[in-house]
Amino acid sequence: MIVGGGHAAAQLCVSLRQAQWPGRITLVCDEPSVPYHRPPLSKSQLNPGADSSLQLIRPTDFYAKQQVGLRLAQTVRSIDRERRTVDVGQTKLSYDTLVLATGSLNRRPPITGIELPGVFSLRTAADAEALRAQVQNAQHVAVIGAGFIGLEVASALRKIGCNVTVLEMANRVLSRVTSPAVSTYFESLHREHGVALRTGVSISMIQEKEGQLTLLEGDHSLVCRADLIVLGAGARPNDDLARLANLEVNNGILVDEANRTCDPAIYAMGDCCNQFRPLYQTRLRLESVQNATDQAKIIAAAICGLPLPAETLPWFWSDQYDVKLQIAGVSAGYDQCVLRGVAEPGSSFSAWYLNQGRLIAVDAINDPRAYVVASKLILRSARPSLQILADQDRDLKELLLSGTKTYED
Ligand SMILES: Cc1cc2nc3c(=O)[nH]c(=O)nc-3n(C[C@H](O)[C@H](O)[C@H](O)COP(=O)(O)OP(=O)(O)OC[C@H]3O[C@@H](n4cnc5c(N)ncnc54)[C@H](O)[C@@H]3O)c2cc1C
């Protein structure tokens, strides 16, 4: 029994059948669609002129062919661990093995007026559809929060001609995920594309008058006016079901290397779980498609009694305007950042993050080569030469050839 119907859930159906799992699979999801790709929701799907159909992870008939029982538009309300049942409102469904894949929930900042019509969040296809229908008539859109989703929305809406203001509480954009140099680059990029960007501004109130929304700061001074507002204030793990069922939860559902919770009959995967990662020697809760699909493969192997796949490197991407950001690894805790190339709009460059000389992450901006080389080096726990890193005339391949300590060492 899989609770949730996103990237992790779809991959688990695929991987279980690929591993010849003969048993029944039931997927319960509160959304009405079969699993679809979520990343386009903040990118191409916001364009009213573009094809609005969802990009399905697997075609609808895949589930029938693979004998996956779909229970769409149904919410699991609670888990009875003793009886091994889940409550879906009218009925109780029994399970032998339960897999929680409930994803994340958008954070709702404490802003008076956040419930007003005209204030949108973005997580599901329904959210994207509602926003897309409104942007056609909007002259001016305000985006609260300059994380990936906020900045991707800003980029998508500038492309269709909206005036966009981005308001960020921290003193720089993407502050939770990248270095000041990369933040400065993205700030310049958005300003060059005509976004009015303000950092260090905390919205406390939204007021509405005759369809116009007014955004106010802490002392109730006017920040800007907008026809509609998009919230991009981050997400939290959707671990409420697990908490209610007394599973161990701490910033996500705690799982072991096989993604098993403290109850051996229950697994958790994707955005909703938090796992110890040997490569980083710490617990991580990641919000990415790659993490969701890789954890589904681990669970399929565990359920089928197969060897667990080797640990993989976390990676992420973001598309804004004509810029592709690829991130290999996790930069949290870095003590040194080396820039390769010039961080200015129009250029390709990369930012290499090290901890005590060991490479832990790379942000590659329009630079797939840096991303590929870095991915290999991080998995080897390499300590690359800083001179080669910083010198664009030196081939990055030199780093792969030079003797570096491996992860297994
Ligand atoms: C707008 C947007 C853009 C993104 N862009 C990128 C990107 O460019 N690159 C990237 O790597 N990642 C991106 N992400 C993140 C990525 O989509 C997530 O990390 C990924 O979807 C996580 O997969 P998941 O299966 O864990 O959860 P989800 O895909 O979120 O699926 C969880 C599902 O469970 C359902 N559910 C929750 N509770 C219940 C319940 N009690 N009963 C039944 N069903 C329930 C939810 O409604 C949802 O359908 C983006 C996310 C969003 C919202």
The ligand as an SDF file (V2000), in Angstrom:
LIG
                    3D

 53 58  0  0  0  0  0  0  0  0999 V2000
    6.3090   23.8150   -8.3040 C   0  0  0  0  0  0  0  0  0  0  0  0
    7.4050   22.8430   -8.0010 C   0  0  0  0  0  0  0  0  0  0  0  0
    8.5560   22.8260   -8.7880 C   0  0  0  0  0  0  0  0  0  0  0  0
    9.5910   21.9210   -8.5140 C   0  0  0  0  0  0  0  0  0  0  0  0
   10.7000   21.9080   -9.3160 N   0  0  0  0  0  0  0  0  0  0  0  0
   11.6720   20.9880   -9.0980 C   0  0  0  0  0  0  0  0  0  0  0  0
   12.8200   20.9060   -9.9480 C   0  0  0  0  0  0  0  0  0  0  0  0
   12.9700   21.6880  -10.8900 O   0  0  0  0  0  0  0  0  0  0  0  0
   13.7340   19.9230   -9.7010 N   0  0  0  0  0  0  0  0  0  0  0  0
   13.5870   19.0390   -8.6630 C   0  0  0  0  0  0  0  0  0  0  0  0
   14.4400   18.1570   -8.4700 O   0  0  0  0  0  0  0  0  0  0  0  0
   12.5340   19.1190   -7.8330 N   0  0  0  0  0  0  0  0  0  0  0  0
   11.5810   20.0660   -8.0210 C   0  0  0  0  0  0  0  0  0  0  0  0
   10.4980   20.1370   -7.1760 N   0  0  0  0  0  0  0  0  0  0  0  0
   10.4430   19.2230   -6.0280 C   0  0  0  0  0  0  0  0  0  0  0  0
    9.9410   17.8700   -6.4470 C   0  0  0  0  0  0  0  0  0  0  0  0
    8.7600   18.0090   -7.2060 O   0  0  0  0  0  0  0  0  0  0  0  0
    9.6800   17.0390   -5.1930 C   0  0  0  0  0  0  0  0  0  0  0  0
   10.9050   16.8730   -4.5100 O   0  0  0  0  0  0  0  0  0  0  0  0
    9.0970   15.6750   -5.5690 C   0  0  0  0  0  0  0  0  0  0  0  0
    7.8330   15.8410   -6.1670 O   0  0  0  0  0  0  0  0  0  0  0  0
    8.9730   14.8070   -4.3280 C   0  0  0  0  0  0  0  0  0  0  0  0
    8.3180   13.6210   -4.6630 O   0  0  0  0  0  0  0  0  0  0  0  0
    7.4450   12.8550   -3.5710 P   0  0  0  0  0  0  0  0  0  0  0  0
    6.9180   11.6460   -4.2510 O   0  0  0  0  0  0  0  0  0  0  0  0
    8.2100   12.7180   -2.3200 O   0  0  0  0  0  0  0  0  0  0  0  0
    6.2450   13.8460   -3.2240 O   0  0  0  0  0  0  0  0  0  0  0  0
    5.1920   14.5450   -4.1670 P   0  0  0  0  0  0  0  0  0  0  0  0
    5.5950   14.4860   -5.5900 O   0  0  0  0  0  0  0  0  0  0  0  0
    4.9380   15.8730   -3.5590 O   0  0  0  0  0  0  0  0  0  0  0  0
    3.8750   13.6380   -3.9910 O   0  0  0  0  0  0  0  0  0  0  0  0
    3.2000   13.5060   -2.7650 C   0  0  0  0  0  0  0  0  0  0  0  0
    1.7660   13.1290   -3.0610 C   0  0  0  0  0  0  0  0  0  0  0  0
    1.1300   12.6120   -1.9040 O   0  0  0  0  0  0  0  0  0  0  0  0
   -0.1730   13.1360   -1.8090 C   0  0  0  0  0  0  0  0  0  0  0  0
   -0.6120   13.0010   -0.4150 N   0  0  0  0  0  0  0  0  0  0  0  0
   -0.1350   13.6540    0.6520 C   0  0  0  0  0  0  0  0  0  0  0  0
   -0.7670   13.2470    1.7720 N   0  0  0  0  0  0  0  0  0  0  0  0
   -1.6680   12.3200    1.4040 C   0  0  0  0  0  0  0  0  0  0  0  0
   -2.6410   11.5460    2.1280 C   0  0  0  0  0  0  0  0  0  0  0  0
   -2.7770   11.6290    3.4530 N   0  0  0  0  0  0  0  0  0  0  0  0
   -3.4240   10.6890    1.4280 N   0  0  0  0  0  0  0  0  0  0  0  0
   -3.2800   10.5740    0.0740 C   0  0  0  0  0  0  0  0  0  0  0  0
   -2.3790   11.2760   -0.6440 N   0  0  0  0  0  0  0  0  0  0  0  0
   -1.5840   12.1460    0.0150 C   0  0  0  0  0  0  0  0  0  0  0  0
    0.0480   14.5690   -2.2790 C   0  0  0  0  0  0  0  0  0  0  0  0
   -1.1330   15.2270   -2.6200 O   0  0  0  0  0  0  0  0  0  0  0  0
    0.9450   14.3350   -3.4890 C   0  0  0  0  0  0  0  0  0  0  0  0
    0.1810   13.9920   -4.6070 O   0  0  0  0  0  0  0  0  0  0  0  0
    9.4600   21.0230   -7.4190 C   0  0  0  0  0  0  0  0  0  0  0  0
    8.3210   21.0580   -6.6150 C   0  0  0  0  0  0  0  0  0  0  0  0
    7.2910   21.9450   -6.9010 C   0  0  0  0  0  0  0  0  0  0  0  0
    6.0570   21.9670   -6.0270 C   0  0  0  0  0  0  0  0  0  0  0  0
  1  2  1  0
  2  3  1  0
  2 52  2  0
  3  4  2  0
  4  5  1  0
  4 50  1  0
  5  6  2  0
  6  7  1  0
  6 13  1  0
  7  8  2  0
  7  9  1  0
  9 10  1  0
 10 11  2  0
 10 12  1  0
 12 13  2  0
 13 14  1  0
 14 15  1  0
 14 50  1  0
 15 16  1  0
 16 17  1  0
 16 18  1  0
 18 19  1  0
 18 20  1  0
 20 21  1  0
 20 22  1  0
 22 23  1  0
 23 24  1  0
 24 25  2  0
 24 26  1  0
 24 27  1  0
 27 28  1  0
 28 29  2  0
 28 30  1  0
 28 31  1  0
 31 32  1  0
 32 33  1  0
 33 34  1  0
 33 48  1  0
 34 35  1  0
 35 36  1  0
 35 46  1  0
 36 37  1  0
 36 45  1  0
 37 38  2  0
 38 39  1  0
 39 40  1  0
 39 45  2  0
 40 41  1  0
 40 42  2  0
 42 43  1  0
 43 44  2  0
 44 45  1  0
 46 47  1  0
 46 48  1  0
 48 49  1  0
 50 51  2  0
 51 52  1  0
 52 53  1  0
M  END
$$$$
